Amino acid sequence: MGSKKRSARAKEIAQFKDSLGAGDLFGGEDDIFAREDQRQQELAEAREDAMRLKACESKNRYRSRTEAEEAIASCAEYGTKGLHCYKCKYCGGWHLTSHPWE
């Protein structure tokens, strides 16, 4: 718990404002809203990278729909059923999925 003296409280407030960016909430490069926008942008980029990894980079890529359908037929011979192919929005190739069509 902080001190009850006014001067100590004023010092705490000044330190807090300085930590926000030169004590100014609404101006300059340290604008709190600009920092929040930057944080949101970084989160969106991280989400997109995670989706790319899950939907594209971790899967086998086929050059054409025909190749992907041949792979589905080959998998069916070994007992794997319910596979579908889709065109990837990241690489332009074709991948297999077990999720039904949407």
DSSP file with accessible surface (Angstrom, degrees, kcal/mol):
  #  RESIDUE AA STRUCTURE BP1 BP2  ACC     N-H-->O    O-->H-N    N-H-->O    O-->H-N    TCO  KAPPA ALPHA  PHI   PSI    X-CA   Y-CA   Z-CA
    1    1 A M              0   0  218      0, 0.0     0, 0.0     0, 0.0     0, 0.0   0.000 360.0 360.0 360.0 140.0    0.0    0.0    0.0
    2    2 A G        -     0   0   39      1,-0.2     7,-0.1     2,-0.0     2,-0.0  -0.140 360.0 -79.8 -78.0 173.1    1.3    3.5   -0.9
    3    3 A S        -     0   0   61      1,-0.1    -1,-0.2     5,-0.1     0, 0.0  -0.323  26.9-138.6 -70.5 154.1    2.0    6.4    1.4
    4    4 A K        +     0   0  189      4,-0.1     2,-0.1     5,-0.0    -1,-0.1   0.494  68.7 111.6 -92.1  -4.3   -0.9    8.6    2.5
    5    5 A K  S  > S-     0   0  148      1,-0.1     4,-2.2     2,-0.0     5,-0.2  -0.451  71.1-132.4 -71.7 143.3    1.0   11.8    2.1
    6    6 A R  H  > S+     0   0  229      1,-0.2     4,-2.6     2,-0.2     5,-0.2   0.893 106.3  52.9 -62.2 -39.6   -0.1   14.1   -0.8
    7    7 A S  H  > S+     0   0   90      1,-0.2     4,-1.9     2,-0.2    -1,-0.2   0.895 109.6  48.6 -66.2 -37.1    3.4   14.6   -2.1
    8    8 A A  H  > S+     0   0   27      2,-0.2     4,-2.3     1,-0.2    -1,-0.2   0.905 112.3  48.9 -67.7 -41.1    3.9   10.8   -2.3
    9    9 A R  H  X S+     0   0  140     -4,-2.2     4,-2.4     2,-0.2    -2,-0.2   0.919 110.0  51.3 -64.6 -42.6    0.6   10.3   -4.1
   10   10 A A  H  X S+     0   0   58     -4,-2.6     4,-2.4     1,-0.2    -1,-0.2   0.896 109.5  51.0 -61.4 -38.8    1.4   13.1   -6.5
   11   11 A K  H  X S+     0   0  137     -4,-1.9     4,-2.4     2,-0.2    -2,-0.2   0.915 109.2  50.2 -65.8 -42.1    4.8   11.4   -7.2
   12   12 A E  H  X S+     0   0   70     -4,-2.3     4,-2.3     2,-0.2    -2,-0.2   0.911 111.2  49.2 -61.1 -43.1    3.0    8.0   -7.8
   13   13 A I  H  X S+     0   0   67     -4,-2.4     4,-2.7     2,-0.2    -2,-0.2   0.923 110.4  50.1 -63.7 -43.2    0.6    9.7  -10.3
   14   14 A A  H  X S+     0   0   46     -4,-2.4     4,-2.4     1,-0.2    -2,-0.2   0.915 110.6  49.7 -62.8 -41.2    3.5   11.4  -12.1
   15   15 A Q  H  X S+     0   0  114     -4,-2.4     4,-2.0     2,-0.2    -1,-0.2   0.904 110.8  50.3 -64.4 -40.0    5.3    8.1  -12.4
   16   16 A F  H  X S+     0   0  127     -4,-2.3     4,-1.1     2,-0.2    -2,-0.2   0.944 111.1  48.0 -63.5 -45.6    2.2    6.4  -13.8
   17   17 A K  H  X S+     0   0  108     -4,-2.7     6,-1.7     1,-0.2     4,-0.8   0.899 110.1  52.6 -63.0 -39.2    1.7    9.1  -16.3
   18   18 A D  H >X S+     0   0  106     -4,-2.4     4,-1.1     4,-0.3     3,-0.8   0.880 104.7  55.5 -63.7 -36.9    5.3    8.9  -17.4
   19   19 A S  H 3< S+     0   0   85     -4,-2.0    -1,-0.2     1,-0.2    -2,-0.2   0.772 102.9  57.4 -67.6 -23.4    4.9    5.2  -17.9
   20   20 A L  H 3< S-     0   0   30     -4,-1.1    -1,-0.2    -3,-0.5    -2,-0.2   0.688 135.9 -66.7 -78.6 -19.4    2.0    5.9  -20.3
   21   21 A G  H X< S-     0   0    8     -3,-0.8     3,-1.8    -4,-0.8    -2,-0.2   0.530  94.9 -33.7 129.3  80.2    4.2    8.0  -22.5
   22   22 A A  T 3< S-     0   0   83     -4,-1.1    -4,-0.3     1,-0.3    -3,-0.1   0.743 106.0 -73.8  58.3  23.5    5.6   11.3  -21.4
   23   23 A G  T 3  S+     0   0   32     -6,-1.7     2,-0.6     1,-0.2    -1,-0.3   0.570 106.5 116.4  74.5   7.0    2.5   12.0  -19.2
   24   24 A D    <   -     0   0   81     -3,-1.8     3,-0.5    -7,-0.2     8,-0.2  -0.910  40.2-176.8-115.8 112.6    0.3   12.7  -22.3
   25   25 A L  S    S+     0   0   69     -2,-0.6     7,-1.0     1,-0.2     8,-0.4   0.732  81.9  38.2 -76.5 -22.3   -2.6   10.4  -23.0
   26   26 A F  S    S+     0   0  144      5,-0.2     2,-0.3     6,-0.1    -1,-0.2   0.188 107.1  51.6-122.5  22.3   -3.7   12.0  -26.2
   27   27 A G  S    S+     0   0   22     -3,-0.5     3,-0.4     3,-0.1    -3,-0.1  -0.970  75.9  23.1-153.6 166.1   -0.7   13.1  -28.2
   28   28 A G  S >  S-     0   0   71     -2,-0.3     3,-1.1     1,-0.2    -6,-0.0  -0.081  99.6 -50.2  75.6-175.0    2.6   12.2  -29.7
   29   29 A E  T 3  S+     0   0  187      1,-0.3    -1,-0.2     5,-0.0    -8,-0.0   0.710 131.5  63.3 -70.5 -20.1    4.0    8.8  -30.7
   30   30 A D  T 3   +     0   0   80     -3,-0.4    -1,-0.3    -9,-0.1    -2,-0.1   0.164  69.9 149.2 -93.4  21.7    3.1    7.4  -27.3
   31   31 A D    <>  -     0   0   37     -3,-1.1     4,-2.2     1,-0.2     5,-0.2  -0.306  48.4-138.2 -57.5 128.1   -0.6    7.9  -27.8
   32   32 A I  H  > S+     0   0   64     -7,-1.0     4,-1.9     1,-0.2    -1,-0.2   0.865 102.3  52.3 -62.4 -31.9   -2.4    5.2  -25.9
   33   33 A F  H  > S+     0   0  119     -8,-0.4     4,-2.4     2,-0.2    -1,-0.2   0.898 108.0  50.4 -73.4 -37.4   -4.9    4.7  -28.8
   34   34 A A  H  > S+     0   0   46      2,-0.2     4,-2.3     1,-0.2    -2,-0.2   0.901 109.9  51.1 -65.9 -37.8   -2.1    4.3  -31.4
   35   35 A R  H  X S+     0   0   95     -4,-2.2     4,-2.4     2,-0.2    -2,-0.2   0.898 109.6  49.9 -67.4 -37.2   -0.5    1.7  -29.1
   36   36 A E  H  X S+     0   0   76     -4,-1.9     4,-2.7     2,-0.2    -2,-0.2   0.915 109.8  51.0 -66.6 -41.7   -3.7   -0.2  -28.8
   37   37 A D  H  X S+     0   0  112     -4,-2.4     4,-2.2     2,-0.2    -2,-0.2   0.915 110.9  49.3 -59.9 -42.0   -4.2   -0.1  -32.6
   38   38 A Q  H  X S+     0   0  106     -4,-2.3     4,-2.4     2,-0.2    -2,-0.2   0.918 110.6  49.9 -62.9 -43.2   -0.6   -1.5  -33.0
   39   39 A R  H  X S+     0   0  114     -4,-2.4     4,-2.3     1,-0.2    -2,-0.2   0.927 110.7  49.4 -62.5 -43.5   -1.3   -4.2  -30.5
   40   40 A Q  H  X S+     0   0   83     -4,-2.7     4,-2.3     1,-0.2    -1,-0.2   0.895 110.2  51.5 -62.6 -40.2   -4.5   -5.2  -32.3
   41   41 A Q  H  X S+     0   0   99     -4,-2.2     4,-2.3     2,-0.2    -2,-0.2   0.921 109.5  49.6 -63.3 -42.9   -2.6   -5.3  -35.6
   42   42 A E  H  X S+     0   0  103     -4,-2.4     4,-2.2     1,-0.2    -2,-0.2   0.898 110.6  50.3 -63.9 -39.9    0.0   -7.6  -34.1
   43   43 A L  H  X S+     0   0   67     -4,-2.3     4,-2.5     2,-0.2    -1,-0.2   0.910 109.8  50.5 -64.4 -40.9   -2.6   -9.9  -32.7
   44   44 A A  H  X S+     0   0   41     -4,-2.3     4,-2.3     1,-0.2    -2,-0.2   0.907 110.8  49.1 -64.2 -40.3   -4.3  -10.1  -36.1
   45   45 A E  H  X S+     0   0   98     -4,-2.3     4,-2.4     2,-0.2    -1,-0.2   0.902 110.7  50.4 -65.7 -39.8   -1.0  -10.9  -37.8
   46   46 A A  H  X S+     0   0   56     -4,-2.2     4,-2.2     2,-0.2    -2,-0.2   0.907 110.7  49.4 -64.9 -40.8   -0.3  -13.6  -35.2
   47   47 A R  H  X S+     0   0  146     -4,-2.5     4,-2.4     2,-0.2    -2,-0.2   0.916 111.1  49.6 -62.8 -43.0   -3.8  -15.1  -35.8
   48   48 A E  H  X S+     0   0   87     -4,-2.3     4,-2.5     2,-0.2    -2,-0.2   0.911 110.1  50.5 -64.0 -41.7   -3.3  -15.1  -39.6
   49   49 A D  H  X S+     0   0  106     -4,-2.4     4,-2.3     1,-0.2    -1,-0.2   0.907 110.8  49.5 -62.0 -41.0    0.1  -16.8  -39.2
   50   50 A A  H  X S+     0   0   58     -4,-2.2     4,-2.4     1,-0.2    -2,-0.2   0.905 111.2  48.9 -65.3 -40.7   -1.5  -19.5  -37.0
   51   51 A M  H  X S+     0   0   96     -4,-2.4     4,-3.1     2,-0.2     5,-0.3   0.898 109.9  51.9 -66.1 -40.4   -4.2  -20.0  -39.6
   52   52 A R  H  X>S+     0   0   87     -4,-2.5     4,-2.2     2,-0.2     5,-1.9   0.930 111.0  47.9 -61.0 -44.6   -1.7  -20.3  -42.4
   53   53 A L  I  <>S+     0   0   96     -4,-2.3     5,-1.7     3,-0.2    -2,-0.2   0.939 117.5  41.3 -61.8 -45.5    0.3  -22.9  -40.5
   54   54 A K  I  <5S+     0   0  151     -4,-2.4    -2,-0.2     1,-0.2    -1,-0.2   0.904 123.6  35.9 -70.4 -42.5   -2.9  -24.9  -39.7
   55   55 A A  I  <5S+     0   0   23     -4,-3.1    -1,-0.2    -5,-0.2    -2,-0.2   0.710 136.4   2.1 -88.5 -19.3   -4.6  -24.7  -43.1
   56   56 A C  I ><5S+     0   0    2     -4,-2.2     3,-1.9    -5,-0.3    -3,-0.2   0.675 118.5  52.6-132.4 -61.7   -1.6  -24.8  -45.4
   57   57 A E  I 3 <S+     0   0  111     -5,-1.9    -4,-0.2     1,-0.3    -3,-0.1   0.749 109.3  50.8 -66.7 -24.2    2.0  -25.2  -44.2
   58   58 A S  T 3 <S+     0   0   82     -5,-1.7    -1,-0.3    -6,-0.3     2,-0.3   0.420 103.7  75.2 -92.4   5.0    1.3  -28.3  -42.1
   59   59 A K  S <  S-     0   0   68     -3,-1.9     2,-0.2    -6,-0.1    -4,-0.0  -0.774  87.9 -99.5-117.9 159.3   -0.4  -30.2  -44.9
   60   60 A N        -     0   0  121     -2,-0.3     2,-0.4    36,-0.1    36,-0.3  -0.509  38.6-139.3 -71.3 142.7    0.6  -31.9  -48.1
   61   61 A R        -     0   0  150     -2,-0.2     2,-0.4    34,-0.1    34,-0.2  -0.890  12.9-162.7-109.5 134.9    0.2  -29.8  -51.2
   62   62 A Y  B     -A   94   0A  47     32,-2.6    32,-2.5    -2,-0.4     6,-0.0  -0.920  18.3-139.2-115.4 141.9   -1.1  -31.1  -54.5
   63   63 A R  S    S+     0   0  208     -2,-0.4     2,-0.3    30,-0.2    -1,-0.1   0.788  82.1  16.4 -71.7 -27.2   -0.7  -29.2  -57.8
   64   64 A S  S  > S-     0   0   41      1,-0.1     4,-1.9    30,-0.1     5,-0.1  -0.930  75.6-110.8-142.1 166.1   -4.1  -29.9  -59.1
   65   65 A R  H  > S+     0   0  108     -2,-0.3     4,-2.8     1,-0.2     5,-0.2   0.877 117.2  58.5 -63.7 -36.3   -7.6  -31.1  -58.0
   66   66 A T  H  > S+     0   0   85      1,-0.2     4,-2.3     2,-0.2    -1,-0.2   0.925 105.6  48.0 -60.5 -45.7   -7.0  -34.3  -60.0
   67   67 A E  H  > S+     0   0   58      1,-0.2     4,-2.0     2,-0.2    -1,-0.2   0.909 112.1  50.0 -61.4 -41.2   -3.9  -35.1  -57.9
   68   68 A A  H  X S+     0   0    0     -4,-1.9     4,-2.1     1,-0.2    -2,-0.2   0.914 110.6  48.9 -64.8 -41.5   -5.8  -34.4  -54.7
   69   69 A E  H  X S+     0   0   86     -4,-2.8     4,-2.3     2,-0.2    -1,-0.2   0.863 108.6  53.7 -68.2 -33.3   -8.7  -36.6  -55.7
   70   70 A E  H  X S+     0   0  124     -4,-2.3     4,-2.4    -5,-0.2    -1,-0.2   0.899 108.2  50.6 -64.8 -38.9   -6.2  -39.4  -56.6
   71   71 A A  H  X S+     0   0   17     -4,-2.0     4,-2.5     2,-0.2    -2,-0.2   0.896 108.6  51.9 -65.2 -38.5   -4.7  -39.1  -53.1
   72   72 A I  H  X S+     0   0   36     -4,-2.1     4,-2.2     2,-0.2    -2,-0.2   0.930 110.2  48.5 -62.5 -43.4   -8.3  -39.3  -51.7
   73   73 A A  H  X S+     0   0   51     -4,-2.3     4,-1.6     1,-0.2    -2,-0.2   0.909 110.9  50.8 -63.7 -40.3   -8.9  -42.5  -53.7
   74   74 A S  H  X S+     0   0   55     -4,-2.4     4,-0.8     1,-0.2    -1,-0.2   0.910 110.5  48.7 -63.8 -41.8   -5.5  -43.9  -52.5
   75   75 A C  H ><>S+     0   0   40     -4,-2.5     5,-2.3     1,-0.2     3,-0.8   0.879 106.7  57.0 -65.1 -36.7   -6.4  -43.2  -48.9
   76   76 A A  H ><5S+     0   0   50     -4,-2.2     3,-1.5     1,-0.3    -1,-0.2   0.848  98.6  60.4 -64.8 -32.8   -9.8  -44.8  -49.3
   77   77 A E  H 3<5S+     0   0  158     -4,-1.6    -1,-0.3     1,-0.3    -2,-0.2   0.803 106.6  47.3 -63.3 -28.3   -8.1  -48.0  -50.4
   78   78 A Y  T <<5S-     0   0  194     -3,-0.8    -1,-0.3    -4,-0.8    -2,-0.2   0.281 129.8 -94.2 -96.7   7.2   -6.4  -48.1  -47.0
   79   79 A G  T < 5S+     0   0   53     -3,-1.5     2,-0.6     1,-0.3    -3,-0.2   0.410  80.3 134.0 102.3  -2.7   -9.7  -47.4  -45.1
   80   80 A T      < +     0   0   71     -5,-2.3    -1,-0.3    -6,-0.1     2,-0.3  -0.731  32.3 177.5 -84.5 120.0   -9.6  -43.6  -44.7
   81   81 A K        +     0   0  179     -2,-0.6    -4,-0.0     1,-0.1    -9,-0.0  -0.800  46.4  43.9-120.1 162.4  -13.0  -42.3  -45.6
   82   82 A G        +     0   0   48     -2,-0.3     2,-0.2     1,-0.3    -1,-0.1   0.670  69.7 148.7  83.6  18.3  -14.7  -38.9  -45.6
   83   83 A L        -     0   0   34     -3,-0.2     2,-0.3   -11,-0.1    -1,-0.3  -0.606  21.0-177.1 -86.5 147.6  -11.8  -36.9  -47.2
   84   84 A H  E     -B   97   0A  52     13,-2.9    13,-2.8    -2,-0.2     2,-0.3  -0.924  17.1-133.3-133.0 160.2  -12.4  -33.8  -49.3
   85   85 A C  E     -B   96   0A   4     -2,-0.3     2,-0.3    11,-0.2    11,-0.2  -0.839  21.1-177.3-114.8 155.6  -10.1  -31.5  -51.2
   86   86 A Y  E     -B   95   0A  53      9,-2.1     9,-2.2    -2,-0.3     2,-0.5  -0.992  31.7-108.7-148.4 152.7  -10.0  -27.8  -51.3
   87   87 A K  E     -B   94   0A 127     -2,-0.3     2,-0.3     7,-0.2     7,-0.2  -0.714  39.8-125.6 -83.2 128.9   -8.1  -25.0  -53.0
   88   88 A C     >  -     0   0    5      5,-3.2     4,-1.3    -2,-0.5   -32,-0.0  -0.570   9.8-154.4 -80.9 132.0   -5.9  -23.2  -50.6
   89   89 A K  T  4 S+     0   0  165     -2,-0.3    -1,-0.1     1,-0.2   -33,-0.0   0.659  93.4  50.1 -77.8 -14.0   -6.2  -19.4  -50.3
   90   90 A Y  T  4 S+     0   0   36      3,-0.1    -1,-0.2   -38,-0.1   -34,-0.0   0.902 128.0  12.5 -89.6 -47.5   -2.6  -19.1  -49.1
   91   91 A C  T  4 S-     0   0   49      2,-0.1    -2,-0.1     0, 0.0     3,-0.1   0.576  89.4-125.4-110.1 -13.4   -0.6  -21.1  -51.6
   92   92 A G  S  < S+     0   0   37     -4,-1.3    -3,-0.1     1,-0.3     2,-0.0   0.423  75.0 112.7  81.8  -3.8   -3.0  -21.7  -54.5
   93   93 A G  S    S-     0   0    8     -6,-0.1    -5,-3.2     1,-0.1     2,-0.4  -0.108  71.2 -98.5 -85.5-169.0   -2.4  -25.5  -54.3
   94   94 A W  E     -AB  62  87A  37    -32,-2.5   -32,-2.6    -7,-0.2     2,-0.3  -0.919  35.6-176.8-117.7 141.3   -4.9  -28.2  -53.2
   95   95 A H  E     - B   0  86A   0     -9,-2.2    -9,-2.1    -2,-0.4     2,-0.3  -0.884  22.6-118.8-129.9 164.4   -5.0  -29.8  -49.7
   96   96 A L  E     + B   0  85A  30    -36,-0.3     2,-0.3    -2,-0.3   -11,-0.2  -0.778  28.8 179.2-104.7 148.4   -7.1  -32.6  -48.2
   97   97 A T  E     - B   0  84A  26    -13,-2.8   -13,-2.9    -2,-0.3    -2,-0.0  -0.984  30.9-149.3-142.9 153.7   -9.4  -32.2  -45.2
   98   98 A S  S    S+     0   0   81     -2,-0.3   -13,-0.1   -15,-0.2    -1,-0.1   0.442  70.5 105.3 -99.6  -1.7  -11.7  -34.5  -43.3
   99   99 A H  S    S-     0   0  126    -15,-0.1    -2,-0.1     1,-0.1     3,-0.1  -0.573  77.2-112.9 -77.8 139.1  -14.1  -31.6  -42.5
  100  100 A P        -     0   0   94      0, 0.0    -1,-0.1     0, 0.0    -2,-0.1  -0.221  43.3 -80.6 -67.5 161.4  -17.4  -31.7  -44.5
  101  101 A W              0   0  156      1,-0.1     0, 0.0     0, 0.0     0, 0.0  -0.312 360.0 360.0 -61.2 144.2  -18.1  -29.0  -47.1
  102  102 A E              0   0  231     -3,-0.1    -1,-0.1    -2,-0.0    -3,-0.0  -0.636 360.0 360.0 -99.2 360.0  -19.5  -25.8  -45.6
